[in-house]
Amino acid sequence: MAKQLKRIFSEPEFKSANSHFDGIQQYLSLPIQDIELNLSKNIRDAYDESLLEELANSIQENGQLEPVGISPDRNRNGKFDLIYGYRRCLAIKKYAPQLSVKAVTVISKTDDDTIQLLENIQREDLTDYEIAKALLIIKEKSNLRNEDIAKKIHKSLDWVKKRIIHGKSVYQLEESGQANPEALRKLTTHQMSQISSLDLKERIAILNSAEKDGKTKVNDFKKLAKKQKNPKLTPKELIKKLKLEKSNLEMQIKSASTRIKQINSELKKLT
């Protein structure tokens, strides 16, 4: 199997492919109409049309350098499910439908949707936002631990953990409907890590403030997060805060005193 994989994958891709697939069944050349493309299984929900056309032209001039991966059997629609290679197939379908697609049918250790996401994550042109969302989907729909994901995509455990936290934070912010979607897409994992420990309202406030003032560097987020955690109070607000803290402490002391008396009473009965 290793020799088969090395024939069709570049060296970096070989390590990834070898960790996902149990075997390659056969090599095929088939019409693009025989392959089912499912956008919901892909990381990106939109593609630059000019870049797709450029890719299609390149395939027409130089040939398809690497095959796409498809399921061993046809689905209920009579088509092969695409496992990886969505962008190549989309380019051919839109701008060079007369071309045959080079493909390999593969048996996978992991479900096809997860494989497609794991393969796509390793592309160099993905944003932190896209990677974070993809990792979160993988985490939620598979039984893979963070350690398993890290091993499959050849990244450190810390790298995976930070991006899953990023993905969770993005999901919460998008669900709230109070954060600018475009601003969220531009946030790096490093930026998000500065505010991910704050509650949702605080994160929304920081994002809106950063966007309004144009302060979007990592240090800006760090300062805003620190300010949010330790807001400067007016004398009136500080008095109120201290009185509340004092009241809570007095209640705890009273409760502790009552419990001490109960314990002493029980000890007397026992001795």
MODELLER restraints for C-alpha pairs under 7 A, 6 or more apart:
rsr = mdl.restraints
at = mdl.atoms
rsr.add(forms.Gaussian(group=physical.xy_distance, feature=features.Distance(at['CA:1:A'], at['CA:23:A']), mean=6.07, stdev=0.5))
rsr.add(forms.Gaussian(group=physical.xy_distance, feature=features.Distance(at['CA:5:A'], at['CA:14:A']), mean=6.37, stdev=0.5))
rsr.add(forms.Gaussian(group=physical.xy_distance, feature=features.Distance(at['CA:6:A'], at['CA:14:A']), mean=6.06, stdev=0.5))
rsr.add(forms.Gaussian(group=physical.xy_distance, feature=features.Distance(at['CA:8:A'], at['CA:66:A']), mean=6.10, stdev=0.5))
rsr.add(forms.Gaussian(group=physical.xy_distance, feature=features.Distance(at['CA:8:A'], at['CA:67:A']), mean=6.88, stdev=0.5))
rsr.add(forms.Gaussian(group=physical.xy_distance, feature=features.Distance(at['CA:9:A'], at['CA:66:A']), mean=6.84, stdev=0.5))
rsr.add(forms.Gaussian(group=physical.xy_distance, feature=features.Distance(at['CA:16:A'], at['CA:152:A']), mean=6.30, stdev=0.5))
rsr.add(forms.Gaussian(group=physical.xy_distance, feature=features.Distance(at['CA:16:A'], at['CA:153:A']), mean=6.19, stdev=0.5))
rsr.add(forms.Gaussian(group=physical.xy_distance, feature=features.Distance(at['CA:19:A'], at['CA:152:A']), mean=6.05, stdev=0.5))
rsr.add(forms.Gaussian(group=physical.xy_distance, feature=features.Distance(at['CA:20:A'], at['CA:108:A']), mean=5.91, stdev=0.5))
rsr.add(forms.Gaussian(group=physical.xy_distance, feature=features.Distance(at['CA:20:A'], at['CA:109:A']), mean=5.60, stdev=0.5))
rsr.add(forms.Gaussian(group=physical.xy_distance, feature=features.Distance(at['CA:20:A'], at['CA:110:A']), mean=6.40, stdev=0.5))
rsr.add(forms.Gaussian(group=physical.xy_distance, feature=features.Distance(at['CA:20:A'], at['CA:115:A']), mean=6.88, stdev=0.5))
rsr.add(forms.Gaussian(group=physical.xy_distance, feature=features.Distance(at['CA:21:A'], at['CA:106:A']), mean=6.70, stdev=0.5))
rsr.add(forms.Gaussian(group=physical.xy_distance, feature=features.Distance(at['CA:21:A'], at['CA:107:A']), mean=5.85, stdev=0.5))
rsr.add(forms.Gaussian(group=physical.xy_distance, feature=features.Distance(at['CA:21:A'], at['CA:108:A']), mean=4.33, stdev=0.5))
rsr.add(forms.Gaussian(group=physical.xy_distance, feature=features.Distance(at['CA:21:A'], at['CA:109:A']), mean=5.61, stdev=0.5))
rsr.add(forms.Gaussian(group=physical.xy_distance, feature=features.Distance(at['CA:22:A'], at['CA:107:A']), mean=5.53, stdev=0.5))
rsr.add(forms.Gaussian(group=physical.xy_distance, feature=features.Distance(at['CA:22:A'], at['CA:108:A']), mean=5.46, stdev=0.5))
rsr.add(forms.Gaussian(group=physical.xy_distance, feature=features.Distance(at['CA:22:A'], at['CA:109:A']), mean=5.99, stdev=0.5))
rsr.add(forms.Gaussian(group=physical.xy_distance, feature=features.Distance(at['CA:23:A'], at['CA:106:A']), mean=5.87, stdev=0.5))
rsr.add(forms.Gaussian(group=physical.xy_distance, feature=features.Distance(at['CA:23:A'], at['CA:107:A']), mean=5.30, stdev=0.5))
rsr.add(forms.Gaussian(group=physical.xy_distance, feature=features.Distance(at['CA:24:A'], at['CA:104:A']), mean=6.74, stdev=0.5))
rsr.add(forms.Gaussian(group=physical.xy_distance, feature=features.Distance(at['CA:24:A'], at['CA:105:A']), mean=5.89, stdev=0.5))
rsr.add(forms.Gaussian(group=physical.xy_distance, feature=features.Distance(at['CA:24:A'], at['CA:106:A']), mean=4.51, stdev=0.5))
rsr.add(forms.Gaussian(group=physical.xy_distance, feature=features.Distance(at['CA:24:A'], at['CA:107:A']), mean=6.33, stdev=0.5))
rsr.add(forms.Gaussian(group=physical.xy_distance, feature=features.Distance(at['CA:25:A'], at['CA:105:A']), mean=5.53, stdev=0.5))
rsr.add(forms.Gaussian(group=physical.xy_distance, feature=features.Distance(at['CA:25:A'], at['CA:106:A']), mean=5.88, stdev=0.5))
rsr.add(forms.Gaussian(group=physical.xy_distance, feature=features.Distance(at['CA:26:A'], at['CA:104:A']), mean=5.72, stdev=0.5))
rsr.add(forms.Gaussian(group=physical.xy_distance, feature=features.Distance(at['CA:26:A'], at['CA:105:A']), mean=5.59, stdev=0.5))
rsr.add(forms.Gaussian(group=physical.xy_distance, feature=features.Distance(at['CA:27:A'], at['CA:103:A']), mean=5.91, stdev=0.5))
rsr.add(forms.Gaussian(group=physical.xy_distance, feature=features.Distance(at['CA:27:A'], at['CA:104:A']), mean=4.53, stdev=0.5))
rsr.add(forms.Gaussian(group=physical.xy_distance, feature=features.Distance(at['CA:27:A'], at['CA:105:A']), mean=6.64, stdev=0.5))
rsr.add(forms.Gaussian(group=physical.xy_distance, feature=features.Distance(at['CA:28:A'], at['CA:102:A']), mean=5.89, stdev=0.5))
rsr.add(forms.Gaussian(group=physical.xy_distance, feature=features.Distance(at['CA:28:A'], at['CA:103:A']), mean=5.15, stdev=0.5))
rsr.add(forms.Gaussian(group=physical.xy_distance, feature=features.Distance(at['CA:28:A'], at['CA:104:A']), mean=5.97, stdev=0.5))
rsr.add(forms.Gaussian(group=physical.xy_distance, feature=features.Distance(at['CA:29:A'], at['CA:100:A']), mean=5.82, stdev=0.5))
rsr.add(forms.Gaussian(group=physical.xy_distance, feature=features.Distance(at['CA:29:A'], at['CA:101:A']), mean=5.40, stdev=0.5))
rsr.add(forms.Gaussian(group=physical.xy_distance, feature=features.Distance(at['CA:29:A'], at['CA:102:A']), mean=4.64, stdev=0.5))
rsr.add(forms.Gaussian(group=physical.xy_distance, feature=features.Distance(at['CA:29:A'], at['CA:103:A']), mean=6.18, stdev=0.5))
rsr.add(forms.Gaussian(group=physical.xy_distance, feature=features.Distance(at['CA:30:A'], at['CA:100:A']), mean=5.10, stdev=0.5))
rsr.add(forms.Gaussian(group=physical.xy_distance, feature=features.Distance(at['CA:30:A'], at['CA:101:A']), mean=5.30, stdev=0.5))
rsr.add(forms.Gaussian(group=physical.xy_distance, feature=features.Distance(at['CA:30:A'], at['CA:102:A']), mean=6.79, stdev=0.5))
rsr.add(forms.Gaussian(group=physical.xy_distance, feature=features.Distance(at['CA:31:A'], at['CA:99:A']), mean=6.89, stdev=0.5))
rsr.add(forms.Gaussian(group=physical.xy_distance, feature=features.Distance(at['CA:31:A'], at['CA:100:A']), mean=4.75, stdev=0.5))
rsr.add(forms.Gaussian(group=physical.xy_distance, feature=features.Distance(at['CA:31:A'], at['CA:101:A']), mean=5.98, stdev=0.5))
rsr.add(forms.Gaussian(group=physical.xy_distance, feature=features.Distance(at['CA:32:A'], at['CA:89:A']), mean=6.98, stdev=0.5))
rsr.add(forms.Gaussian(group=physical.xy_distance, feature=features.Distance(at['CA:32:A'], at['CA:93:A']), mean=6.13, stdev=0.5))
rsr.add(forms.Gaussian(group=physical.xy_distance, feature=features.Distance(at['CA:32:A'], at['CA:97:A']), mean=6.53, stdev=0.5))
rsr.add(forms.Gaussian(group=physical.xy_distance, feature=features.Distance(at['CA:32:A'], at['CA:100:A']), mean=6.42, stdev=0.5))
rsr.add(forms.Gaussian(group=physical.xy_distance, feature=features.Distance(at['CA:32:A'], at['CA:101:A']), mean=6.00, stdev=0.5))
rsr.add(forms.Gaussian(group=physical.xy_distance, feature=features.Distance(at['CA:34:A'], at['CA:79:A']), mean=4.94, stdev=0.5))
rsr.add(forms.Gaussian(group=physical.xy_distance, feature=features.Distance(at['CA:34:A'], at['CA:80:A']), mean=6.25, stdev=0.5))
rsr.add(forms.Gaussian(group=physical.xy_distance, feature=features.Distance(at['CA:35:A'], at['CA:79:A']), mean=5.33, stdev=0.5))
rsr.add(forms.Gaussian(group=physical.xy_distance, feature=features.Distance(at['CA:35:A'], at['CA:80:A']), mean=4.86, stdev=0.5))
rsr.add(forms.Gaussian(group=physical.xy_distance, feature=features.Distance(at['CA:35:A'], at['CA:81:A']), mean=6.08, stdev=0.5))
rsr.add(forms.Gaussian(group=physical.xy_distance, feature=features.Distance(at['CA:35:A'], at['CA:82:A']), mean=6.33, stdev=0.5))
rsr.add(forms.Gaussian(group=physical.xy_distance, feature=features.Distance(at['CA:36:A'], at['CA:79:A']), mean=5.84, stdev=0.5))
rsr.add(forms.Gaussian(group=physical.xy_distance, feature=features.Distance(at['CA:36:A'], at['CA:80:A']), mean=5.97, stdev=0.5))
rsr.add(forms.Gaussian(group=physical.xy_distance, feature=features.Distance(at['CA:36:A'], at['CA:81:A']), mean=5.22, stdev=0.5))
rsr.add(forms.Gaussian(group=physical.xy_distance, feature=features.Distance(at['CA:36:A'], at['CA:82:A']), mean=6.06, stdev=0.5))
rsr.add(forms.Gaussian(group=physical.xy_distance, feature=features.Distance(at['CA:37:A'], at['CA:82:A']), mean=6.09, stdev=0.5))
rsr.add(forms.Gaussian(group=physical.xy_distance, feature=features.Distance(at['CA:37:A'], at['CA:86:A']), mean=6.93, stdev=0.5))
rsr.add(forms.Gaussian(group=physical.xy_distance, feature=features.Distance(at['CA:39:A'], at['CA:45:A']), mean=6.65, stdev=0.5))
rsr.add(forms.Gaussian(group=physical.xy_distance, feature=features.Distance(at['CA:41:A'], at['CA:113:A']), mean=5.88, stdev=0.5))
rsr.add(forms.Gaussian(group=physical.xy_distance, feature=features.Distance(at['CA:42:A'], at['CA:117:A']), mean=6.62, stdev=0.5))
rsr.add(forms.Gaussian(group=physical.xy_distance, feature=features.Distance(at['CA:43:A'], at['CA:117:A']), mean=6.54, stdev=0.5))
rsr.add(forms.Gaussian(group=physical.xy_distance, feature=features.Distance(at['CA:43:A'], at['CA:130:A']), mean=6.33, stdev=0.5))
rsr.add(forms.Gaussian(group=physical.xy_distance, feature=features.Distance(at['CA:43:A'], at['CA:134:A']), mean=6.03, stdev=0.5))
rsr.add(forms.Gaussian(group=physical.xy_distance, feature=features.Distance(at['CA:52:A'], at['CA:91:A']), mean=4.89, stdev=0.5))
rsr.add(forms.Gaussian(group=physical.xy_distance, feature=features.Distance(at['CA:53:A'], at['CA:91:A']), mean=6.23, stdev=0.5))
rsr.add(forms.Gaussian(group=physical.xy_distance, feature=features.Distance(at['CA:53:A'], at['CA:95:A']), mean=5.97, stdev=0.5))
rsr.add(forms.Gaussian(group=physical.xy_distance, feature=features.Distance(at['CA:55:A'], at['CA:91:A']), mean=6.36, stdev=0.5))
rsr.add(forms.Gaussian(group=physical.xy_distance, feature=features.Distance(at['CA:56:A'], at['CA:91:A']), mean=5.15, stdev=0.5))
rsr.add(forms.Gaussian(group=physical.xy_distance, feature=features.Distance(at['CA:56:A'], at['CA:92:A']), mean=5.56, stdev=0.5))
rsr.add(forms.Gaussian(group=physical.xy_distance, feature=features.Distance(at['CA:56:A'], at['CA:95:A']), mean=6.00, stdev=0.5))
rsr.add(forms.Gaussian(group=physical.xy_distance, feature=features.Distance(at['CA:56:A'], at['CA:96:A']), mean=6.16, stdev=0.5))
rsr.add(forms.Gaussian(group=physical.xy_distance, feature=features.Distance(at['CA:64:A'], at['CA:102:A']), mean=6.98, stdev=0.5))
rsr.add(forms.Gaussian(group=physical.xy_distance, feature=features.Distance(at['CA:67:A'], at['CA:102:A']), mean=4.83, stdev=0.5))
rsr.add(forms.Gaussian(group=physical.xy_distance, feature=features.Distance(at['CA:67:A'], at['CA:103:A']), mean=4.60, stdev=0.5))
rsr.add(forms.Gaussian(group=physical.xy_distance, feature=features.Distance(at['CA:67:A'], at['CA:104:A']), mean=6.44, stdev=0.5))
rsr.add(forms.Gaussian(group=physical.xy_distance, feature=features.Distance(at['CA:68:A'], at['CA:84:A']), mean=5.87, stdev=0.5))
rsr.add(forms.Gaussian(group=physical.xy_distance, feature=features.Distance(at['CA:68:A'], at['CA:85:A']), mean=4.76, stdev=0.5))
rsr.add(forms.Gaussian(group=physical.xy_distance, feature=features.Distance(at['CA:68:A'], at['CA:102:A']), mean=6.53, stdev=0.5))
rsr.add(forms.Gaussian(group=physical.xy_distance, feature=features.Distance(at['CA:68:A'], at['CA:103:A']), mean=4.69, stdev=0.5))
rsr.add(forms.Gaussian(group=physical.xy_distance, feature=features.Distance(at['CA:68:A'], at['CA:104:A']), mean=6.37, stdev=0.5))
rsr.add(forms.Gaussian(group=physical.xy_distance, feature=features.Distance(at['CA:69:A'], at['CA:82:A']), mean=6.20, stdev=0.5))
rsr.add(forms.Gaussian(group=physical.xy_distance, feature=features.Distance(at['CA:69:A'], at['CA:83:A']), mean=5.22, stdev=0.5))
rsr.add(forms.Gaussian(group=physical.xy_distance, feature=features.Distance(at['CA:69:A'], at['CA:84:A']), mean=5.14, stdev=0.5))
rsr.add(forms.Gaussian(group=physical.xy_distance, feature=features.Distance(at['CA:69:A'], at['CA:85:A']), mean=6.58, stdev=0.5))
rsr.add(forms.Gaussian(group=physical.xy_distance, feature=features.Distance(at['CA:69:A'], at['CA:103:A']), mean=5.65, stdev=0.5))
rsr.add(forms.Gaussian(group=physical.xy_distance, feature=features.Distance(at['CA:69:A'], at['CA:104:A']), mean=5.14, stdev=0.5))
rsr.add(forms.Gaussian(group=physical.xy_distance, feature=features.Distance(at['CA:69:A'], at['CA:105:A']), mean=5.90, stdev=0.5))
rsr.add(forms.Gaussian(group=physical.xy_distance, feature=features.Distance(at['CA:69:A'], at['CA:106:A']), mean=6.55, stdev=0.5))
rsr.add(forms.Gaussian(group=physical.xy_distance, feature=features.Distance(at['CA:70:A'], at['CA:80:A']), mean=6.03, stdev=0.5))
rsr.add(forms.Gaussian(group=physical.xy_distance, feature=features.Distance(at['CA:70:A'], at['CA:81:A']), mean=5.58, stdev=0.5))
rsr.add(forms.Gaussian(group=physical.xy_distance, feature=features.Distance(at['CA:70:A'], at['CA:82:A']), mean=4.57, stdev=0.5))
rsr.add(forms.Gaussian(group=physical.xy_distance, feature=features.Distance(at['CA:70:A'], at['CA:83:A']), mean=5.12, stdev=0.5))
rsr.add(forms.Gaussian(group=physical.xy_distance, feature=features.Distance(at['CA:70:A'], at['CA:103:A']), mean=6.61, stdev=0.5))
rsr.add(forms.Gaussian(group=physical.xy_distance, feature=features.Distance(at['CA:70:A'], at['CA:104:A']), mean=6.13, stdev=0.5))
rsr.add(forms.Gaussian(group=physical.xy_distance, feature=features.Distance(at['CA:70:A'], at['CA:105:A']), mean=4.90, stdev=0.5))
rsr.add(forms.Gaussian(group=physical.xy_distance, feature=features.Distance(at['CA:70:A'], at['CA:106:A']), mean=6.42, stdev=0.5))
rsr.add(forms.Gaussian(group=physical.xy_distance, feature=features.Distance(at['CA:71:A'], at['CA:80:A']), mean=5.66, stdev=0.5))
rsr.add(forms.Gaussian(group=physical.xy_distance, feature=features.Distance(at['CA:71:A'], at['CA:81:A']), mean=5.30, stdev=0.5))
rsr.add(forms.Gaussian(group=physical.xy_distance, feature=features.Distance(at['CA:71:A'], at['CA:82:A']), mean=6.56, stdev=0.5))
rsr.add(forms.Gaussian(group=physical.xy_distance, feature=features.Distance(at['CA:71:A'], at['CA:83:A']), mean=6.68, stdev=0.5))
rsr.add(forms.Gaussian(group=physical.xy_distance, feature=features.Distance(at['CA:71:A'], at['CA:105:A']), mean=5.36, stdev=0.5))
rsr.add(forms.Gaussian(group=physical.xy_distance, feature=features.Distance(at['CA:71:A'], at['CA:106:A']), mean=6.00, stdev=0.5))
rsr.add(forms.Gaussian(group=physical.xy_distance, feature=features.Distance(at['CA:72:A'], at['CA:105:A']), mean=4.84, stdev=0.5))
rsr.add(forms.Gaussian(group=physical.xy_distance, feature=features.Distance(at['CA:72:A'], at['CA:106:A']), mean=6.01, stdev=0.5))
rsr.add(forms.Gaussian(group=physical.xy_distance, feature=features.Distance(at['CA:72:A'], at['CA:107:A']), mean=6.89, stdev=0.5))
rsr.add(forms.Gaussian(group=physical.xy_distance, feature=features.Distance(at['CA:73:A'], at['CA:80:A']), mean=6.29, stdev=0.5))
rsr.add(forms.Gaussian(group=physical.xy_distance, feature=features.Distance(at['CA:74:A'], at['CA:80:A']), mean=4.49, stdev=0.5))
rsr.add(forms.Gaussian(group=physical.xy_distance, feature=features.Distance(at['CA:75:A'], at['CA:81:A']), mean=6.83, stdev=0.5))
rsr.add(forms.Gaussian(group=physical.xy_distance, feature=features.Distance(at['CA:83:A'], at['CA:112:A']), mean=5.58, stdev=0.5))
rsr.add(forms.Gaussian(group=physical.xy_distance, feature=features.Distance(at['CA:83:A'], at['CA:115:A']), mean=6.88, stdev=0.5))
rsr.add(forms.Gaussian(group=physical.xy_distance, feature=features.Distance(at['CA:83:A'], at['CA:116:A']), mean=5.44, stdev=0.5))
rsr.add(forms.Gaussian(group=physical.xy_distance, feature=features.Distance(at['CA:84:A'], at['CA:116:A']), mean=5.01, stdev=0.5))
rsr.add(forms.Gaussian(group=physical.xy_distance, feature=features.Distance(at['CA:84:A'], at['CA:119:A']), mean=6.93, stdev=0.5))
rsr.add(forms.Gaussian(group=physical.xy_distance, feature=features.Distance(at['CA:92:A'], at['CA:99:A']), mean=6.98, stdev=0.5))
rsr.add(forms.Gaussian(group=physical.xy_distance, feature=features.Distance(at['CA:114:A'], at['CA:138:A']), mean=5.77, stdev=0.5))
rsr.add(forms.Gaussian(group=physical.xy_distance, feature=features.Distance(at['CA:117:A'], at['CA:134:A']), mean=6.17, stdev=0.5))
rsr.add(forms.Gaussian(group=physical.xy_distance, feature=features.Distance(at['CA:118:A'], at['CA:153:A']), mean=6.71, stdev=0.5))
rsr.add(forms.Gaussian(group=physical.xy_distance, feature=features.Distance(at['CA:121:A'], at['CA:131:A']), mean=5.78, stdev=0.5))
rsr.add(forms.Gaussian(group=physical.xy_distance, feature=features.Distance(at['CA:128:A'], at['CA:188:A']), mean=5.38, stdev=0.5))
rsr.add(forms.Gaussian(group=physical.xy_distance, feature=features.Distance(at['CA:128:A'], at['CA:189:A']), mean=5.92, stdev=0.5))
rsr.add(forms.Gaussian(group=physical.xy_distance, feature=features.Distance(at['CA:129:A'], at['CA:185:A']), mean=5.49, stdev=0.5))
rsr.add(forms.Gaussian(group=physical.xy_distance, feature=features.Distance(at['CA:129:A'], at['CA:187:A']), mean=6.76, stdev=0.5))
rsr.add(forms.Gaussian(group=physical.xy_distance, feature=features.Distance(at['CA:129:A'], at['CA:188:A']), mean=6.81, stdev=0.5))
rsr.add(forms.Gaussian(group=physical.xy_distance, feature=features.Distance(at['CA:132:A'], at['CA:163:A']), mean=4.80, stdev=0.5))
rsr.add(forms.Gaussian(group=physical.xy_distance, feature=features.Distance(at['CA:132:A'], at['CA:164:A']), mean=5.69, stdev=0.5))
rsr.add(forms.Gaussian(group=physical.xy_distance, feature=features.Distance(at['CA:132:A'], at['CA:166:A']), mean=5.80, stdev=0.5))
rsr.add(forms.Gaussian(group=physical.xy_distance, feature=features.Distance(at['CA:132:A'], at['CA:167:A']), mean=4.44, stdev=0.5))
rsr.add(forms.Gaussian(group=physical.xy_distance, feature=features.Distance(at['CA:133:A'], at['CA:167:A']), mean=4.82, stdev=0.5))
rsr.add(forms.Gaussian(group=physical.xy_distance, feature=features.Distance(at['CA:135:A'], at['CA:164:A']), mean=5.96, stdev=0.5))
rsr.add(forms.Gaussian(group=physical.xy_distance, feature=features.Distance(at['CA:136:A'], at['CA:164:A']), mean=5.40, stdev=0.5))
rsr.add(forms.Gaussian(group=physical.xy_distance, feature=features.Distance(at['CA:136:A'], at['CA:167:A']), mean=5.60, stdev=0.5))
rsr.add(forms.Gaussian(group=physical.xy_distance, feature=features.Distance(at['CA:136:A'], at['CA:168:A']), mean=6.85, stdev=0.5))
rsr.add(forms.Gaussian(group=physical.xy_distance, feature=features.Distance(at['CA:146:A'], at['CA:157:A']), mean=6.61, stdev=0.5))
rsr.add(forms.Gaussian(group=physical.xy_distance, feature=features.Distance(at['CA:146:A'], at['CA:160:A']), mean=6.60, stdev=0.5))
rsr.add(forms.Gaussian(group=physical.xy_distance, feature=features.Distance(at['CA:146:A'], at['CA:161:A']), mean=6.79, stdev=0.5))
rsr.add(forms.Gaussian(group=physical.xy_distance, feature=features.Distance(at['CA:147:A'], at['CA:157:A']), mean=5.92, stdev=0.5))
rsr.add(forms.Gaussian(group=physical.xy_distance, feature=features.Distance(at['CA:150:A'], at['CA:156:A']), mean=5.75, stdev=0.5))
rsr.add(forms.Gaussian(group=physical.xy_distance, feature=features.Distance(at['CA:150:A'], at['CA:157:A']), mean=5.46, stdev=0.5))
rsr.add(forms.Gaussian(group=physical.xy_distance, feature=features.Distance(at['CA:150:A'], at['CA:160:A']), mean=6.09, stdev=0.5))
rsr.add(forms.Gaussian(group=physical.xy_distance, feature=features.Distance(at['CA:163:A'], at['CA:189:A']), mean=6.27, stdev=0.5))
rsr.add(forms.Gaussian(group=physical.xy_distance, feature=features.Distance(at['CA:166:A'], at['CA:189:A']), mean=5.96, stdev=0.5))
rsr.add(forms.Gaussian(group=physical.xy_distance, feature=features.Distance(at['CA:166:A'], at['CA:192:A']), mean=6.14, stdev=0.5))
rsr.add(forms.Gaussian(group=physical.xy_distance, feature=features.Distance(at['CA:166:A'], at['CA:193:A']), mean=6.97, stdev=0.5))
rsr.add(forms.Gaussian(group=physical.xy_distance, feature=features.Distance(at['CA:169:A'], at['CA:196:A']), mean=6.32, stdev=0.5))
rsr.add(forms.Gaussian(group=physical.xy_distance, feature=features.Distance(at['CA:170:A'], at['CA:184:A']), mean=6.99, stdev=0.5))
rsr.add(forms.Gaussian(group=physical.xy_distance, feature=features.Distance(at['CA:173:A'], at['CA:179:A']), mean=6.15, stdev=0.5))
rsr.add(forms.Gaussian(group=physical.xy_distance, feature=features.Distance(at['CA:174:A'], at['CA:181:A']), mean=6.90, stdev=0.5))
rsr.add(forms.Gaussian(group=physical.xy_distance, feature=features.Distance(at['CA:178:A'], at['CA:204:A']), mean=6.78, stdev=0.5))
rsr.add(forms.Gaussian(group=physical.xy_distance, feature=features.Distance(at['CA:179:A'], at['CA:204:A']), mean=6.04, stdev=0.5))
rsr.add(forms.Gaussian(group=physical.xy_distance, feature=features.Distance(at['CA:179:A'], at['CA:208:A']), mean=6.87, stdev=0.5))
rsr.add(forms.Gaussian(group=physical.xy_distance, feature=features.Distance(at['CA:190:A'], at['CA:218:A']), mean=6.78, stdev=0.5))
rsr.add(forms.Gaussian(group=physical.xy_distance, feature=features.Distance(at['CA:191:A'], at['CA:218:A']), mean=5.02, stdev=0.5))
rsr.add(forms.Gaussian(group=physical.xy_distance, feature=features.Distance(at['CA:191:A'], at['CA:221:A']), mean=6.42, stdev=0.5))
rsr.add(forms.Gaussian(group=physical.xy_distance, feature=features.Distance(at['CA:194:A'], at['CA:221:A']), mean=6.09, stdev=0.5))
rsr.add(forms.Gaussian(group=physical.xy_distance, feature=features.Distance(at['CA:194:A'], at['CA:222:A']), mean=5.40, stdev=0.5))
rsr.add(forms.Gaussian(group=physical.xy_distance, feature=features.Distance(at['CA:194:A'], at['CA:225:A']), mean=6.70, stdev=0.5))
rsr.add(forms.Gaussian(group=physical.xy_distance, feature=features.Distance(at['CA:195:A'], at['CA:203:A']), mean=6.15, stdev=0.5))
rsr.add(forms.Gaussian(group=physical.xy_distance, feature=features.Distance(at['CA:195:A'], at['CA:225:A']), mean=5.81, stdev=0.5))
rsr.add(forms.Gaussian(group=physical.xy_distance, feature=features.Distance(at['CA:202:A'], at['CA:228:A']), mean=6.88, stdev=0.5))
rsr.add(forms.Gaussian(group=physical.xy_distance, feature=features.Distance(at['CA:206:A'], at['CA:224:A']), mean=6.37, stdev=0.5))
rsr.add(forms.Gaussian(group=physical.xy_distance, feature=features.Distance(at['CA:210:A'], at['CA:216:A']), mean=5.72, stdev=0.5))
